[in-house]
């Protein structure tokens, strides 16, 4: 008989379930449900399971569901994954896409923080958005055991359609190319905003992801953009950073993964980061030359917020524009220290006012006191102002308020 299994049933598991499915030759559908919320939701669980079974036209089977508080998107993912292990089918049982997950992102939007979530752990997905990271990464790579990667695809797909991430950019880290190409059909048609390409070492890997993404978009009549963030995690990747950054117009940024990079070098990763300084600077320079965002690695000590703050300030001083995080408590520290500080904002305001004055007078040169201001400096000041306004640090009408204050 053909069997399938999916889910987690450890004693500490919550917001998940374990499903076993066995095709039989007769006996109809024998559905056995065990749930800690049986009284309240037993009938709803049975209804959902039977809907999926009917969708796959299964007539005879034994199905056991051990529920630990799974929501519909998780229950549906587990049941479908178990059934499809037993059946030879590519049919997909898809839940509706919530309106909040139909939003698109922009290539140059700020990405101070991106929160990694294991792709096979639904409990971590449910409230991740309330911590307000700029991006949420549903991870199909290192955070998922090899034996669980198949069923994780169902869960990540359903999360992209059903979980409200409260405005965070919806990201998925696929497996290393070429294996990661298979992941794309589970995420591209389901409103993913950005795909992280791990252990990227050359432009061809990016182009492979882009070609398959374009194929899937055409096949499914999709018009929304899907962006890429290659992750540089080896010495070869560092050497090819500029080539990778220019591999596609849909590459918005490059990230560096220092755990794998230092392992590739054969050295120990330290808090000071001197062993990776060359690689980080090489990646920043490549990104700036290619007009892409350089994104720093995660800071692995989730208990040391002071050290994290120092790390973020160093990262910003090197030219990075964001970093990864592995715990929600890291998000506010990252945001605070990547945001423009008071002195940066005040300097940017003076430069923008000088630029406005020069424009009004028809001057081709911007000066601040006795100093001439080059166009790139003006542009950076304008970006600082824009960011400060978007973050709520600076009032949108700051110029009008200055004029009112000056008139008093």
C-alpha positions as CSV (number, residue, x, y, z in Angstrom):
1,X,0.0,0.0,0.0
2,X,1.2,3.5,-0.7
3,X,1.8,5.7,2.3
4,X,2.7,9.3,3.1
5,X,3.6,11.3,6.2
6,X,4.0,15.0,6.9
7,X,4.3,17.4,9.8
8,X,5.8,17.3,13.3
9,X,4.5,15.4,16.4
10,X,7.1,16.1,19.0
11,X,5.7,16.8,22.5
12,X,6.9,20.4,22.3
13,X,5.3,21.1,18.9
14,X,2.6,23.8,18.7
15,X,0.6,25.3,15.9
16,X,1.3,22.2,13.8
17,X,0.1,18.6,13.2
18,X,1.3,15.3,12.0
19,X,-0.6,13.5,9.2
20,X,-0.3,9.9,8.1
21,X,-2.0,8.8,4.9
22,X,-2.4,5.2,3.6
23,X,-4.2,4.2,0.5
24,X,-6.4,1.1,0.9
25,X,-8.2,-1.1,-1.6
26,X,-11.6,-0.8,0.2
27,X,-13.3,0.6,3.3
28,X,-13.9,4.1,2.2
29,X,-12.3,7.0,4.0
30,X,-11.3,6.1,7.6
31,X,-10.5,9.5,9.2
32,X,-9.0,9.4,12.7
33,X,-8.5,12.8,14.3
34,X,-6.8,13.5,17.6
35,X,-6.7,17.2,18.6
36,X,-6.3,19.2,21.8
37,X,-9.0,21.5,20.4
38,X,-11.3,18.6,19.3
39,X,-14.4,20.0,21.1
40,X,-14.2,23.4,19.4
41,X,-12.6,22.7,16.1
42,X,-13.0,18.9,15.5
43,X,-15.7,19.3,12.9
44,X,-13.8,22.1,11.1
45,X,-10.7,19.9,10.9
46,X,-12.7,17.0,9.5
47,X,-14.4,19.2,6.9
48,X,-11.0,20.6,5.7
49,X,-9.4,17.1,5.5
50,X,-12.3,15.6,3.6
51,X,-12.3,18.5,1.2
52,X,-8.7,17.9,0.3
53,X,-9.3,14.1,0.1
54,X,-12.2,14.8,-2.3
55,X,-10.1,17.2,-4.3
56,X,-7.6,14.4,-5.0
57,X,-10.4,11.9,-5.7
58,X,-9.3,9.5,-3.0
59,X,-12.0,6.8,-2.4
60,X,-10.3,4.5,0.1
61,X,-7.7,5.5,2.7
62,X,-6.8,5.5,6.3
63,X,-5.9,9.1,7.5
64,X,-4.6,9.9,10.9
65,X,-4.3,13.5,12.1
66,X,-2.5,14.3,15.3
67,X,-3.3,18.1,15.8
68,X,-1.4,20.4,18.0
69,X,-3.3,23.6,17.2
70,X,-2.5,23.9,13.5
71,X,-4.3,26.6,11.5
72,X,-5.9,25.9,8.2
73,X,-2.8,26.8,6.1
74,X,-0.7,24.4,8.1
75,X,-3.3,21.6,8.2
76,X,-3.9,21.8,4.5
77,X,-0.1,21.8,3.7
78,X,0.4,18.7,5.9
79,X,-2.5,16.7,4.5
80,X,-1.7,17.6,0.9
81,X,2.0,16.7,1.4
82,X,1.1,13.3,2.8
83,X,-1.4,12.5,0.1
84,X,0.9,13.5,-2.7
85,X,3.6,11.2,-1.4
86,X,1.2,8.3,-2.0
87,X,-0.3,9.5,-5.2
88,X,1.3,10.2,-8.6
89,X,-0.1,13.7,-9.1
90,X,0.9,17.3,-9.5
91,X,-2.5,18.8,-8.7
92,X,-2.3,21.5,-6.1
93,X,-4.9,22.2,-3.4
94,X,-4.6,26.0,-3.0
95,X,-6.1,28.1,-0.3
96,X,-7.3,31.7,-1.3
97,X,-4.6,34.4,-1.3
98,X,-5.4,37.1,1.3
99,X,-5.4,40.7,0.0
100,X,-2.5,41.7,2.3
101,X,-0.3,39.2,0.4
102,X,-0.9,40.6,-3.1
103,X,1.3,43.6,-2.5
104,X,4.5,44.1,-4.6
105,X,7.8,45.6,-3.5
106,X,10.3,48.0,-5.0
107,X,13.9,47.3,-6.0
108,X,15.3,50.2,-4.0
109,X,13.1,50.1,-0.9
110,X,15.1,50.0,2.3
111,X,15.9,46.6,3.7
112,X,17.5,47.3,7.1
113,X,16.3,44.0,8.5
114,X,15.3,40.6,7.2
115,X,14.1,38.0,9.7
116,X,14.9,34.3,9.0
117,X,12.1,31.8,9.8
118,X,12.5,28.0,9.3
119,X,10.3,26.9,6.4
120,X,8.9,23.9,8.2
121,X,8.0,25.6,11.5
122,X,4.6,27.2,11.2
123,X,4.5,28.5,14.8
124,X,7.3,31.0,14.0
125,X,5.4,32.3,11.0
126,X,2.2,33.3,12.7
127,X,3.1,36.5,14.5
128,X,6.5,37.3,12.8
129,X,5.1,40.4,11.1
130,X,4.1,42.1,14.3
131,X,7.8,42.7,15.1
132,X,8.0,44.9,11.9
133,X,11.0,43.5,10.1
134,X,11.5,45.0,6.7
135,X,11.5,41.5,5.3
136,X,10.5,38.0,6.4
137,X,12.5,35.1,5.0
138,X,10.8,31.7,4.8
139,X,13.8,29.5,4.7
140,X,13.9,26.3,2.6
141,X,17.6,25.9,2.8
142,X,19.8,25.4,6.0
143,X,16.9,25.8,8.5
144,X,15.1,22.7,7.1
145,X,16.3,19.1,7.5
146,X,16.9,17.3,4.3
147,X,14.1,14.8,5.1
148,X,11.7,17.6,5.6
149,X,12.4,19.7,2.5
150,X,9.6,18.3,0.4
151,X,6.8,19.0,2.9
152,X,8.3,22.4,3.8
153,X,7.6,23.5,0.2
154,X,3.8,23.0,0.8
155,X,4.0,25.0,4.1
156,X,5.9,27.9,2.6
157,X,3.6,28.0,-0.4
158,X,0.6,28.1,1.9
159,X,2.2,30.7,4.1
160,X,2.8,33.0,1.2
161,X,-0.9,32.8,0.4
162,X,-2.4,32.8,3.8
163,X,-0.2,34.4,6.6
164,X,-0.5,38.1,7.2
165,X,3.1,39.4,7.5
166,X,1.9,43.0,8.2
167,X,3.7,44.7,5.4
168,X,7.0,42.9,5.6
169,X,8.6,42.0,2.2
170,X,7.8,38.4,1.5
171,X,11.1,36.6,0.9
172,X,12.0,32.9,0.4
173,X,15.5,31.5,0.6
174,X,15.6,28.6,-1.9
175,X,18.1,25.7,-1.8
176,X,21.4,26.0,-3.5
177,X,21.3,26.1,-7.3
178,X,20.7,23.8,-9.2
179,X,18.6,22.0,-6.5
180,X,16.9,25.3,-5.7
181,X,15.4,25.6,-9.2
182,X,12.8,23.0,-8.1
183,X,11.7,25.2,-5.3
184,X,10.7,28.0,-7.6
185,X,7.4,26.5,-8.8
186,X,6.3,26.4,-5.2
187,X,6.9,30.1,-4.6
188,X,6.9,32.2,-7.8
189,X,3.2,31.8,-8.6
190,X,2.3,32.6,-5.0
191,X,3.2,36.3,-4.6
192,X,6.7,36.0,-3.3
193,X,8.4,39.4,-3.5
194,X,12.1,38.4,-3.3
195,X,14.1,35.2,-3.7
196,X,17.3,34.7,-1.9
197,X,19.9,32.6,-3.8
198,X,22.2,31.0,-1.3
199,X,25.9,30.1,-1.8
200,X,26.0,32.0,-5.1
201,X,29.3,31.9,-6.8
202,X,28.7,33.1,-10.3
203,X,26.3,35.1,-12.5
204,X,25.1,31.9,-14.3
205,X,23.4,30.7,-11.1
206,X,21.4,34.0,-11.0
207,X,20.5,33.7,-14.7
208,X,19.2,30.1,-14.1
209,X,16.9,31.3,-11.3
210,X,15.8,34.2,-13.5
211,X,15.1,32.0,-16.5
212,X,12.9,29.6,-14.5
213,X,11.2,32.5,-12.8
214,X,10.3,34.1,-16.1
215,X,9.1,30.7,-17.4
216,X,6.8,30.3,-14.4
217,X,5.5,33.9,-14.6
218,X,4.6,33.4,-18.3
219,X,3.0,30.0,-17.6
220,X,0.8,31.4,-14.9
221,X,0.1,34.8,-16.5
222,X,1.8,36.7,-13.7
223,X,2.7,40.4,-14.0
224,X,4.1,41.2,-10.6
225,X,7.9,41.6,-10.1
226,X,10.0,39.0,-8.4
227,X,13.4,40.3,-7.2
228,X,16.6,38.4,-6.3
229,X,19.1,38.7,-3.5
230,X,22.1,36.4,-4.1
231,X,24.0,35.5,-0.9
232,X,27.8,35.4,-1.2
233,X,29.2,32.7,1.1
234,X,32.5,31.7,-0.4
235,X,35.9,33.1,-1.5
236,X,34.9,32.5,-5.1
237,X,31.6,34.3,-4.6
238,X,33.4,37.3,-3.2
239,X,35.7,37.4,-6.2
240,X,32.7,37.3,-8.5
241,X,30.5,39.8,-6.6
242,X,30.4,42.5,-9.2
243,X,29.5,40.0,-11.9
244,X,26.8,38.5,-9.7
245,X,25.4,42.0,-8.9
246,X,25.0,42.7,-12.6
247,X,23.7,39.3,-13.6
248,X,20.1,40.6,-13.8
249,X,18.2,43.9,-13.5
250,X,16.0,42.0,-10.9
251,X,19.0,41.7,-8.5
252,X,18.2,44.3,-5.9
253,X,21.0,43.5,-3.5
254,X,23.8,41.2,-2.5
255,X,24.0,39.7,1.0
256,X,27.1,38.1,2.6
257,X,26.9,35.0,4.7
258,X,29.8,35.0,7.1
259,X,29.4,31.6,8.7
260,X,29.9,29.7,5.5
261,X,32.5,32.3,4.2
262,X,34.7,31.9,7.2
263,X,34.4,28.2,7.0
264,X,35.5,28.4,3.4
265,X,38.5,30.4,4.5
266,X,39.2,27.9,7.2
267,X,39.2,30.6,9.9
268,X,37.0,31.3,13.0
269,X,34.4,34.0,12.8
270,X,34.9,36.6,15.5
271,X,32.7,39.5,16.8
272,X,35.4,42.0,15.7
273,X,35.1,40.7,12.1
274,X,38.7,41.4,11.1
275,X,38.8,38.0,9.3
276,X,36.0,39.0,6.9
277,X,36.7,42.8,6.5
278,X,38.2,42.4,3.0
279,X,35.2,40.3,1.8
280,X,32.7,42.7,3.3
281,X,34.4,45.7,1.7
282,X,34.7,43.9,-1.6
283,X,31.0,43.1,-1.6
284,X,30.1,46.7,-0.6
285,X,32.3,48.1,-3.4
286,X,30.8,45.7,-6.0
287,X,27.2,46.7,-4.9
288,X,27.9,50.4,-5.0
289,X,29.5,50.1,-8.4
290,X,26.5,48.2,-9.7
291,X,24.0,50.4,-7.9
292,X,22.7,47.6,-5.7
293,X,22.1,47.3,-2.0
294,X,24.9,45.6,0.1
295,X,23.4,43.6,3.0
296,X,25.5,42.3,5.9
297,X,25.4,38.9,7.5
298,X,23.4,37.9,10.6
299,X,24.7,38.5,14.1
300,X,24.5,35.2,15.8
301,X,24.6,36.2,19.5
302,X,20.9,36.9,20.1
303,X,21.5,37.7,23.8
304,X,24.0,40.5,23.4
305,X,22.2,43.6,22.2
306,X,25.1,45.9,23.0
307,X,27.4,43.9,20.8
308,X,24.8,43.9,18.1
309,X,24.5,47.7,18.2
310,X,28.2,48.0,17.8
311,X,28.1,45.5,14.9
312,X,25.4,47.4,13.2
313,X,27.2,50.7,13.5
314,X,30.3,49.2,12.1
315,X,28.3,47.6,9.3
316,X,26.8,51.0,8.4
317,X,30.2,52.7,8.5
318,X,31.4,50.2,5.9
319,X,28.6,51.0,3.6
320,X,26.1,48.2,4.3
321,X,22.4,49.1,4.1
322,X,20.9,46.3,6.1
323,X,21.6,42.9,7.7
324,X,19.9,39.6,8.6
325,X,18.5,38.7,12.0
326,X,17.6,35.4,13.6
327,X,15.5,36.7,16.5
328,X,12.8,39.4,16.7
329,X,14.5,41.2,19.6
330,X,17.3,42.1,17.2
331,X,15.0,44.1,14.9
332,X,14.6,47.4,16.8
333,X,18.4,47.5,17.5
334,X,19.1,47.0,13.8
335,X,16.6,49.6,12.7
336,X,17.7,52.2,15.3
337,X,21.4,51.9,14.3
338,X,20.9,51.8,10.5
339,X,18.6,54.8,10.6
340,X,20.1,58.3,10.0
341,X,21.2,59.9,13.2
342,X,20.7,63.5,14.3
343,X,23.9,64.8,12.8
344,X,23.4,63.0,9.5
345,X,19.9,64.4,9.2
346,X,20.9,68.0,10.1
347,X,23.8,67.9,7.5
348,X,21.5,66.5,4.9
349,X,18.9,69.3,5.6
350,X,21.6,72.0,5.1
351,X,22.7,70.4,1.8
352,X,19.2,70.1,0.5
353,X,18.3,73.7,1.4
354,X,21.5,74.8,-0.4
355,X,20.5,72.8,-3.4
356,X,17.0,74.4,-3.4
357,X,18.6,77.8,-3.1
358,X,21.0,77.2,-6.0
359,X,18.1,75.8,-8.2
360,X,15.9,78.9,-7.4
361,X,18.8,81.2,-8.5
362,X,19.5,79.1,-11.6
363,X,23.0,78.3,-10.4
364,X,24.8,75.2,-11.7
365,X,26.9,74.9,-8.6
366,X,25.7,74.1,-5.1
367,X,27.7,75.6,-2.2
368,X,27.4,75.4,1.5
369,X,29.3,78.2,3.1
370,X,32.7,78.2,1.4
371,X,32.5,74.5,0.3
372,X,31.3,73.3,-3.1
373,X,28.9,70.4,-3.0
374,X,29.2,67.7,-5.7
375,X,26.1,66.1,-7.2
376,X,26.7,62.7,-5.6
377,X,26.8,64.4,-2.2
378,X,23.5,66.2,-2.9
379,X,21.9,62.9,-4.0
380,X,23.0,61.2,-0.8
381,X,21.6,64.0,1.3
382,X,18.3,63.7,-0.5
383,X,18.3,59.9,0.1
384,X,19.0,60.6,3.8
385,X,16.1,63.0,4.0
386,X,13.7,60.7,2.2
387,X,14.7,57.8,4.5
388,X,14.3,60.0,7.7
389,X,10.8,61.0,6.5
390,X,9.7,57.5,5.7
391,X,10.9,56.3,9.1
392,X,9.0,59.1,10.9
393,X,12.2,60.6,12.2
394,X,11.7,63.9,10.3
395,X,8.4,65.5,9.6
396,X,7.3,65.4,5.9
397,X,6.7,69.2,6.0
398,X,10.1,70.0,7.7
399,X,10.9,72.8,5.2
400,X,7.6,74.5,5.8
401,X,8.2,74.3,9.6
402,X,11.7,75.8,9.2
403,X,10.2,78.7,7.2
404,X,7.6,79.3,9.9
405,X,10.2,79.2,12.6
406,X,12.4,81.7,10.6
407,X,9.5,84.1,10.1
408,X,8.9,84.5,13.9
